[in-house]
Amino acid sequence: MDKLNYKYLKDELTLEELSELKKKVNTMSDAEIEQDLYKIWLEEESIPLSIGEEYFDEMKDNIDTIIGKKSNRLSFSVRWVQVAAAIMLPLFIGLTIYFYQQSNIILTQEMIVSTGRGERANITLPDGTIVSLNSDSRLEYLPKYYNKKERKIYFQGEGYFQVHKDRKIPFLVNARGILVEVLGTTFNLFVRDKKDFAELALEEGSVMLLSTVSNKKVILRPHQIAKLNHLTGDILVIDDNCIQDKSAWRRGDMIFRNTELLEVIRAIEENYNVKIQVDCKDCLSDLFTGTLPANNLNEVLEIIERSYHLKSIITGKKIHLKQ
């Protein structure tokens, strides 16, 4: 504590030391503060004060005068508590201003959560909304404005949203070429920069999806999928009784139903961050239906090998599938 006190009076504290000093002061009793300050008082001549010695001497004289006027019946302990209060007041004021400034800095900074290839993450927003991020995804929002008049985030990648219901404050997702507005709902959103489409699969609640390219707007009901063309802004809405397949990645699965093998291969590449070359006659246009694990590449390759009579050769992150 002595070292921190001296460094504070010399205005040499780092941010971490200032935080440590605040914690220690909050846990100390009046008697402990009295002892520390009394020791500093006795050694004050050896301390170079950043506030100026003349100011400090004047403050000390004023304190002595005030204490003398009170009464000689005041105990030594009480007198030093008064001294401690007078000396610590600037410290507490300084700490209050510092932490107020730090909280304002945090509020004005943009909060960003992102995942790399093969990574996943969960985030709970200030209003209680839960977002699960698939690999290579990014979510941003401003704490200062979030949950005031609106709950607005910026998003890219793939995410599963469980939006906390609040009829007074809408939840807005601003992504590439689209704006999603909800009050409280559950949906999976797919918006990647390298894809020419965005897709929203609604499990529960109601969602308004707007194309910022064409200004076309649709309102989705549960078990519907909206597929938006980034180039034209057109939105196609289809009913899907297997809507939860779209968020199967959260359970560690990749589910395909009558999907061309080429698209399956692209999904495997994206999920595992690998490059796959397939040598087979016309097999890439074959339709594939099945479930592949999202966390076991060897098992995925074994399923593909058996289904299409292929053999895989792995070299680092490159995979060659050939007959």
Summary of the structure (lengths in Angstrom):
residues: 323
radius of gyration: 31.8
end to end distance: 73.5
largest distance: 104.7
contacts: 913
relative contact order: 0.06
helix: 38%
strand: 32%
